[in-house]
Amino acid sequence: MGDVRTGLFRREAFDLHLARLAAEHHLTGRPLGLSVLRMLQAPGAREADPQVWKRGFSEIASLAARLMREADCGAAIGDDVIAIALPAAGLKAARRTAERIASVAECTAFAAGDNGAGPLVFEQSAVELQPGESGPGMLARALYALDVQAIPA
């Protein structure tokens, strides 16, 4: 169910768990937040080798897993996006979580000599479950927001 390298859920398991969380939160009336972060190279940074990028993304995903609450669950989506579901947490908490992870990750020494990927920045999106919305719908809305109204880190 989990990725041993990062401590995050695998994508399929995350999608199923998010759907269950959404259904449960509709029944209980508790809020459900979702944070999404897209890892990018900082403007002006040299393009990283694909293997260096993959290793660096795994390191950042592992860092994100350590910065989440015990009740939260996250997943790596593709090679540059991390999604984190926050049970019993609203929009404000989802925003704070995204900001905290981005801030710590951007300060982390990711550039390792000549073979490092260089400095990073993160686009962020945060949403709260809406009445009648499914888990997949919530994730789609958060991913769409990255392209339309990302919160600059």
MARBA-3410 file (N, C-alpha, C, O; in Angstrom, 1 decimal):
153
0.8,-1.2,0.0,0.0,0.0,0.0,0.9,1.2,0.0,0.5,2.3,-0.6 ~ 2.0,1.2,0.7,2.9,2.3,0.7,4.2,2.2,-0.1,4.6,1.1,-0.4 ~ 4.8,3.3,-0.3,6.1,3.3,-1.0,7.1,3.3,0.0,7.2,4.3,0.8 ~ 8.0,2.3,0.1,9.0,2.2,1.2,10.0,3.3,1.1,10.6,3.6,2.1 ~ 10.3,3.8,-0.1,11.3,4.9,-0.3,10.8,6.2,0.3,11.6,6.9,0.9
9.5,6.5,0.2,9.1,7.8,0.7,8.2,7.8,1.9,8.1,8.8,2.6 ~ 7.6,6.6,2.2,6.6,6.6,3.3,5.3,7.1,3.0,4.4,7.2,3.8 ~ 5.1,7.4,1.7,3.7,7.9,1.2,3.0,6.7,0.6,3.5,5.7,0.3 ~ 1.7,6.9,0.5,0.8,5.9,-0.2,1.2,5.8,-1.7,1.7,6.8,-2.3 ~ 1.0,4.6,-2.3,1.1,4.5,-3.7,-0.2,5.2,-4.3,-1.2,5.3,-3.6
-0.1,5.6,-5.5,-1.2,6.4,-6.1,-2.6,5.7,-6.0,-3.5,6.3,-5.6 ~ -2.6,4.5,-6.4,-3.9,3.7,-6.4,-4.5,3.6,-5.0,-5.7,3.8,-4.8 ~ -3.6,3.3,-4.0,-4.1,3.2,-2.6,-4.6,4.6,-2.1,-5.5,4.7,-1.4 ~ -3.8,5.6,-2.5,-4.2,7.0,-2.1,-5.6,7.4,-2.6,-6.5,7.9,-1.9 ~ -5.8,7.1,-3.9,-7.1,7.4,-4.5,-8.3,6.7,-3.8,-9.3,7.3,-3.6
-8.1,5.4,-3.5,-9.1,4.6,-2.8,-9.3,5.2,-1.4,-10.5,5.3,-0.9 ~ -8.2,5.5,-0.7,-8.4,6.0,0.7,-9.0,7.4,0.7,-9.9,7.7,1.5 ~ -8.7,8.3,-0.3,-9.3,9.6,-0.4,-10.8,9.5,-0.6,-11.6,10.2,-0.1 ~ -11.2,8.5,-1.5,-12.6,8.3,-1.7,-13.3,7.9,-0.5,-14.4,8.3,-0.2 ~ -12.7,7.0,0.3,-13.3,6.5,1.6,-13.4,7.7,2.6,-14.4,7.9,3.3
-12.3,8.5,2.7,-12.3,9.7,3.6,-13.4,10.6,3.2,-14.1,11.1,4.1 ~ -13.6,10.9,1.9,-14.6,11.8,1.5,-16.0,11.3,1.9,-16.8,12.1,2.4 ~ -16.3,10.0,1.6,-17.6,9.5,2.0,-17.8,9.5,3.5,-18.9,9.9,4.0 ~ -16.8,9.2,4.3,-16.9,9.3,5.7,-17.1,10.7,6.2,-17.9,10.9,7.1 ~ -16.4,11.6,5.7,-16.5,13.0,6.1,-17.9,13.6,5.7,-18.4,14.5,6.4
-18.5,13.1,4.6,-19.8,13.6,4.3,-20.8,13.1,5.4,-21.8,13.8,5.8 ~ -20.6,11.8,5.8,-21.5,11.3,6.9,-21.3,12.0,8.2,-22.3,12.2,8.9 ~ -20.1,12.3,8.6,-19.9,12.9,9.9,-20.0,14.4,9.9,-20.2,15.0,11.0 ~ -19.9,15.0,8.8,-19.9,16.5,8.7,-18.6,17.1,9.0,-18.5,18.4,9.1 ~ -17.6,16.3,9.3,-16.2,16.9,9.6,-15.6,17.4,8.3,-15.9,16.9,7.2
-14.7,18.4,8.4,-14.1,18.9,7.2,-13.0,17.9,6.7,-12.5,17.1,7.5 ~ -12.6,18.0,5.5,-11.5,17.3,4.9,-10.8,18.2,4.0,-11.3,18.7,3.0 ~ -9.5,18.4,4.3,-8.7,19.3,3.5,-7.7,18.4,2.6,-7.5,17.3,2.9 ~ -7.3,19.1,1.6,-6.3,18.4,0.6,-5.3,19.5,0.2,-5.7,20.6,-0.3 ~ -4.0,19.2,0.4,-2.9,20.0,-0.1,-2.3,19.3,-1.3,-2.1,18.1,-1.3
-1.9,20.1,-2.3,-1.2,19.6,-3.4,0.0,20.5,-3.7,-0.1,21.7,-3.7 ~ 1.2,19.9,-3.8,2.4,20.7,-4.1,3.1,20.2,-5.4,3.2,19.0,-5.6 ~ 3.5,21.1,-6.2,4.2,20.7,-7.4,5.7,21.2,-7.3,5.9,22.4,-7.1 ~ 6.6,20.3,-7.4,8.0,20.7,-7.3,8.6,21.1,-8.6,8.4,20.5,-9.7 ~ 9.2,22.3,-8.6,9.8,22.9,-9.8,11.2,23.3,-9.5,11.6,23.6,-8.4
12.0,23.4,-10.6,13.3,24.0,-10.4,13.1,25.5,-10.3,12.2,26.1,-11.0 ~ 13.9,26.2,-9.5,13.8,27.6,-9.4,14.2,28.3,-10.7,15.0,27.8,-11.5 ~ 13.6,29.4,-10.9,13.9,30.2,-12.2,15.4,30.4,-12.3,16.0,30.8,-11.3 ~ 15.9,30.1,-13.4,17.3,30.3,-13.7,18.2,29.2,-13.3,19.4,29.2,-13.6 ~ 17.7,28.1,-12.6,18.5,27.0,-12.3,18.7,26.1,-13.5,17.9,26.1,-14.4
19.8,25.4,-13.5,20.1,24.6,-14.6,19.2,23.3,-14.6,18.8,22.9,-13.5 ~ 18.9,22.8,-15.7,18.0,21.6,-15.8,18.7,20.4,-15.2,19.8,20.1,-15.5 ~ 18.0,19.7,-14.3,18.6,18.6,-13.7,18.5,17.3,-14.6,17.6,17.2,-15.3 ~ 19.4,16.5,-14.4,19.4,15.2,-15.1,18.2,14.4,-14.6,17.9,14.5,-13.4 ~ 17.5,13.7,-15.4,16.3,12.9,-15.0,16.5,12.0,-13.8,15.6,11.9,-12.9
17.6,11.3,-13.7,17.9,10.5,-12.6,18.1,11.3,-11.3,17.6,10.9,-10.2 ~ 18.7,12.4,-11.4,18.9,13.3,-10.2,17.6,13.9,-9.8,17.3,13.9,-8.6 ~ 16.7,14.3,-10.7,15.4,14.8,-10.4,14.6,13.7,-9.7,13.9,14.0,-8.7 ~ 14.6,12.5,-10.2,13.8,11.4,-9.6,14.3,11.1,-8.2,13.5,11.0,-7.3 ~ 15.6,11.1,-7.9,16.1,10.9,-6.6,15.8,12.0,-5.7,15.3,11.8,-4.6
15.9,13.3,-6.2,15.5,14.4,-5.4,14.1,14.5,-5.1,13.7,14.8,-3.9 ~ 13.2,14.1,-6.0,11.8,14.1,-5.8,11.4,13.1,-4.7,10.6,13.3,-3.8 ~ 12.1,11.9,-4.7,11.9,10.9,-3.7,12.3,11.4,-2.3,11.6,11.2,-1.3 ~ 13.4,12.2,-2.3,13.8,12.8,-1.0,12.8,13.8,-0.5,12.5,13.8,0.7 ~ 12.3,14.6,-1.4,11.3,15.6,-1.0,10.0,15.0,-0.5,9.4,15.4,0.4
9.6,13.9,-1.2,8.4,13.2,-0.9,8.6,12.6,0.5,7.6,12.6,1.3 ~ 9.7,12.0,0.8,10.0,11.4,2.1,10.0,12.5,3.2,9.5,12.3,4.3 ~ 10.5,13.7,2.9,10.5,14.8,3.8,9.1,15.2,4.1,8.7,15.5,5.2 ~ 8.2,15.3,3.0,6.8,15.6,3.2,6.1,14.6,4.1,5.3,15.0,5.0 ~ 6.4,13.3,4.0,5.8,12.3,4.8,6.1,12.5,6.3,5.3,12.3,7.2
7.3,13.0,6.6,7.7,13.3,8.0,7.1,14.6,8.5,7.1,14.7,9.7 ~ 6.7,15.5,7.7,6.1,16.7,8.1,4.6,16.7,8.2,4.0,17.7,8.6 ~ 4.0,15.6,7.9,2.5,15.4,8.0,2.1,15.0,9.4,2.9,14.4,10.1 ~ 0.9,15.2,9.7,0.3,14.7,11.0,0.2,13.1,10.8,0.2,12.6,9.7 ~ 0.1,12.5,11.9,-0.1,11.0,11.9,-1.4,10.6,11.1,-1.4,9.6,10.4
-2.4,11.4,11.3,-3.7,11.0,10.6,-3.7,11.4,9.1,-4.6,10.9,8.4 ~ -2.8,12.2,8.7,-2.8,12.6,7.2,-2.2,11.4,6.4,-1.6,10.5,6.9 ~ -2.6,11.5,5.1,-2.0,10.5,4.2,-1.6,11.3,2.9,-2.3,12.2,2.5 ~ -0.5,10.9,2.3,-0.1,11.5,1.1,0.4,10.6,0.0,0.5,9.4,0.3 ~ 0.5,11.1,-1.2,1.0,10.2,-2.3,1.8,11.1,-3.3,1.5,12.3,-3.4
2.8,10.5,-3.9,3.4,11.1,-5.0,2.6,10.9,-6.3,2.2,9.7,-6.5 ~ 2.4,11.9,-7.0,1.6,11.8,-8.3,2.6,12.2,-9.4,3.0,13.4,-9.5 ~ 2.9,11.2,-10.2,3.9,11.5,-11.3,5.2,11.8,-10.7,5.6,11.2,-9.7 ~ 6.0,12.6,-11.4,7.4,12.8,-10.9,7.6,14.2,-10.4,8.8,14.7,-10.2 ~ 6.5,14.9,-10.0,6.7,16.3,-9.5,5.6,16.8,-8.6,5.6,17.9,-8.2
4.6,16.0,-8.3,3.4,16.4,-7.5,3.3,15.5,-6.2,3.4,14.3,-6.3 ~ 3.0,16.1,-5.1,2.7,15.5,-3.9,1.3,15.9,-3.4,1.1,17.1,-3.3 ~ 0.4,15.0,-3.1,-0.9,15.3,-2.6,-1.0,14.8,-1.2,-0.5,13.7,-0.9 ~ -1.6,15.6,-0.3,-1.8,15.2,1.1,-3.2,15.4,1.5,-3.7,16.6,1.5 ~ -3.9,14.4,2.0,-5.3,14.5,2.5,-5.2,14.7,4.0,-4.4,14.0,4.7
-6.0,15.6,4.5,-5.9,16.0,5.9,-7.3,15.8,6.5,-8.2,16.7,6.5 ~ -7.6,14.6,7.1,-8.9,14.3,7.8,-9.1,15.3,8.9,-8.2,15.6,9.7 ~ -10.4,15.7,9.1,-10.8,16.6,10.1,-10.0,17.9,10.1,-9.8,18.5,11.2 ~ -9.6,18.3,9.0,-8.9,19.6,8.8,-9.5,20.4,7.7,-9.8,19.8,6.6 ~ -9.7,21.7,7.8,-10.3,22.5,6.8,-9.3,23.1,5.9,-8.1,22.7,5.8
-9.8,24.1,5.1,-9.0,24.8,4.1,-7.7,25.5,4.7,-6.6,25.4,4.2 ~ -7.9,26.1,5.8,-6.8,26.8,6.5,-5.7,25.9,6.8,-4.5,26.2,6.6 ~ -6.0,24.8,7.4,-5.0,23.8,7.8,-4.3,23.2,6.6,-3.1,22.9,6.6 ~ -5.1,23.0,5.5,-4.5,22.5,4.3,-3.5,23.5,3.7,-2.4,23.1,3.2 ~ -3.8,24.7,3.7,-2.9,25.8,3.3,-1.6,25.8,4.1,-0.5,25.9,3.6
-1.8,25.8,5.4,-0.7,25.8,6.3,0.2,24.6,6.1,1.5,24.7,6.1 ~ -0.4,23.4,5.9,0.4,22.2,5.6,1.3,22.4,4.3,2.4,22.0,4.3 ~ 0.6,22.8,3.3,1.3,23.0,2.0,2.5,24.1,2.2,3.6,23.8,1.7 ~ 2.2,25.1,2.9,3.2,26.2,3.1,4.4,25.6,4.0,5.5,25.9,3.7 ~ 4.0,24.9,5.0,5.1,24.3,5.9,6.0,23.4,5.1,7.2,23.5,5.2
5.4,22.5,4.3,6.2,21.5,3.6,7.1,22.2,2.5,8.3,21.9,2.4 ~ 6.5,23.2,1.8,7.2,23.9,0.8,8.4,24.7,1.4,9.5,24.7,0.9 ~ 8.1,25.3,2.5,9.1,26.2,3.2,10.3,25.3,3.6,11.5,25.7,3.4 ~ 10.0,24.2,4.3,11.1,23.3,4.7,11.9,22.7,3.5,13.1,22.7,3.5 ~ 11.1,22.3,2.5,11.8,21.6,1.4,12.6,22.6,0.6,13.7,22.3,0.1
12.2,23.9,0.5,12.9,24.8,-0.3,14.2,25.2,0.5,15.2,25.6,-0.1 ~ 14.2,25.1,1.8,15.4,25.4,2.6,16.4,24.2,2.7,17.5,24.3,3.1 ~ 15.9,23.0,2.3,16.7,21.8,2.4,17.8,21.9,1.3,17.6,22.3,0.2 ~ 19.0,21.4,1.7,20.2,21.4,0.8,20.0,20.3,-0.2,20.5,19.2,-0.1 ~ 19.2,20.6,-1.3,19.0,19.7,-2.3,20.1,19.7,-3.4,20.4,18.7,-4.0
20.7,20.8,-3.5,21.9,20.9,-4.5,23.1,20.2,-3.9,23.6,20.7,-2.9 ~ 23.5,19.1,-4.5,24.6,18.4,-4.0,25.8,18.4,-5.0,26.0,17.5,-5.7 ~ 26.6,19.5,-4.9,27.7,19.6,-5.8,27.3,19.8,-7.3,26.2,20.3,-7.6 ~ 28.1,19.3,-8.2,27.8,19.4,-9.6,26.7,18.5,-10.0,26.1,18.7,-11.1 ~ 26.3,17.5,-9.2,25.3,16.5,-9.7,23.9,16.8,-9.0,23.0,16.0,-9.3
23.8,17.9,-8.3,22.5,18.2,-7.7,21.6,18.8,-8.7,21.9,19.3,-9.7 ~ 20.3,18.8,-8.3,19.3,19.4,-9.1,19.2,20.9,-9.0,18.5,21.5,-9.8 ~ 19.8,21.5,-8.0,19.8,22.9,-7.8,18.6,23.3,-7.0,17.9,22.5,-6.4 ~ 18.4,24.6,-6.8,17.3,25.1,-5.9,16.0,24.8,-6.5,15.7,24.7,-7.7 ~ 15.0,24.6,-5.6,13.6,24.3,-5.9,12.7,25.3,-5.4,12.9,26.1,-4.5
11.5,25.4,-6.1,10.4,26.1,-5.6,9.1,25.2,-5.7,9.2,24.2,-6.4 ~ 8.1,25.6,-5.0,6.9,24.7,-5.0,5.6,25.6,-5.3,5.4,26.6,-4.7 ~ 4.8,25.1,-6.3,3.5,25.7,-6.5,2.6,24.9,-5.5,2.8,23.7,-5.3 ~ 1.6,25.6,-4.9,0.8,25.0,-3.9,-0.7,25.2,-4.2,-1.1,26.2,-4.8 ~ -1.5,24.3,-3.8,-2.9,24.4,-4.0,-3.5,23.7,-2.7,-3.0,22.7,-2.2
-4.6,24.3,-2.2,-5.3,23.7,-1.1,-6.8,23.8,-1.3,-7.3,24.8,-1.8 ~ -7.5,22.7,-1.0,-9.0,22.7,-1.2,-9.6,22.0,0.0,-8.9,21.3,0.8 ~ -10.9,22.3,0.2,-11.7,21.6,1.3,-12.8,20.9,0.6,-13.4,21.4,-0.4 ~ -13.2,19.7,1.1,-14.2,18.9,0.5,-15.6,19.7,0.5,-15.9,20.3,1.5 ~ -16.2,19.7,-0.6,-17.5,20.4,-0.8,-18.6,19.5,-0.7,-18.5,18.3,-0.9
-19.8,19.9,-0.3,-21.0,19.0,-0.2,-21.2,18.2,-1.5,-21.2,18.8,-2.6 ~ -21.3,16.9,-1.4,-21.6,16.1,-2.5,-20.4,15.7,-3.4,-20.5,15.0,-4.3 ~ -19.2,16.3,-3.0,-18.0,16.1,-3.8,-17.4,14.7,-3.5,-17.4,14.3,-2.3 ~ -16.8,14.1,-4.5,-16.1,12.8,-4.2,-14.7,13.1,-4.0,-14.2,14.2,-4.2 ~ -14.0,12.0,-3.5,-12.5,12.1,-3.3,-11.8,12.4,-4.6,-11.0,13.4,-4.6
-12.1,11.7,-5.7,-11.4,12.0,-6.9,-11.8,13.4,-7.5,-10.9,14.0,-8.1 ~ -13.0,13.8,-7.2,-13.4,15.2,-7.7,-12.6,16.2,-6.9,-12.2,17.2,-7.5 ~ -12.4,16.0,-5.6,-11.6,16.9,-4.8,-10.2,17.0,-5.3,-9.6,18.1,-5.4 ~ -9.6,15.8,-5.6,-8.2,15.8,-6.1,-8.1,16.5,-7.4,-7.2,17.3,-7.7 ~ -9.1,16.3,-8.3,-9.1,16.9,-9.6,-9.1,18.4,-9.5,-8.5,19.1,-10.2
-10.0,18.9,-8.5,-10.1,20.3,-8.3,-8.8,20.9,-7.8,-8.4,22.0,-8.2 ~ -8.1,20.2,-6.9,-6.9,20.7,-6.4,-5.8,20.7,-7.4,-5.0,21.7,-7.5 ~ -5.7,19.7,-8.3,-4.7,19.6,-9.4,-5.0,20.7,-10.4,-4.1,21.4,-10.9 ~ -6.3,21.0,-10.7,-6.7,22.0,-11.6,-6.2,23.4,-11.1,-5.8,24.2,-11.9 ~ -6.4,23.6,-9.8,-6.0,24.9,-9.2,-4.5,25.1,-9.3,-4.1,26.3,-9.4
-3.7,24.1,-9.4,-2.3,24.3,-9.6,-2.0,25.0,-10.9,-1.2,25.9,-11.0 ~ -2.8,24.7,-11.9,-2.6,25.3,-13.2,-3.3,26.7,-13.3,-2.8,27.5,-14.1 ~ -4.3,26.9,-12.5,-5.1,28.1,-12.7,-4.7,29.2,-11.6,-4.6,30.3,-12.0 ~ -4.6,28.8,-10.4,-4.4,29.7,-9.3,-3.4,29.2,-8.3,-3.7,29.3,-7.1 ~ -2.3,28.7,-8.7,-1.3,28.2,-7.7,-0.8,29.3,-6.7,-0.7,30.4,-7.1
-0.6,28.9,-5.5,-0.1,29.8,-4.5,1.4,29.7,-4.6,2.0,28.7,-4.4 ~ 2.0,30.8,-5.0,3.5,30.8,-5.1,4.1,30.6,-3.7,3.7,31.1,-2.7 ~ 5.2,29.8,-3.7,5.9,29.5,-2.5,6.8,30.7,-2.1,7.5,30.6,-1.1
END
